[in-house]
Amino acid sequence: MTATGRCAMDTGEEHAGAELADGVLTVKVRKAEKAKPRRIEIAG
């Protein structure tokens, strides 16, 4: 069986993994650093 899909998040192959155990597919995807929320200081 083959399945493919798209990920809407900004990530790369090195940040994704999948495991099949007891008939359950677990997919883990980490957010890329540039996609993580960040705080920007505004002077004023």
N, C-alpha and C positions, 0 to 999 in steps of 0.2 A: 504494500500500500504506500502511496506517495501523496502527500498533502503539501500545498504551498499557500502562503498568505502574505499580506503586506502589513507592515507595522507603521502606524501613523506617527509614532514618536521619532525624534531625531536621535538615532543610535547607529552603531555599526555592528558588523558581524562579530567583532571581538567582545562585544558587550552582551551577547545573546547565547543561550544554551537551552537544551531540551533533554528530558529524561523520560523514558518509558518504563514503568514498573507496575506489575500486576494489572496491566490493561489501562493504566491511567497515564496520560501524557501531561507532563509538567513542563511549561515553558517559562523561562526566566529571562527578563530583559532589563538591563540597567540603563538609566538615562545617561546620555552623554553629558559631559561637564558643561558644555555650552547650552544645554537644554534645561539645566537645573536653575531654580530661582536664585536670584542674587540681589543684594542690597546695594543701591547706588546713593552715595552721599551727595546732597545738593546744598551748596553754600548759599547763604542769602539772608 
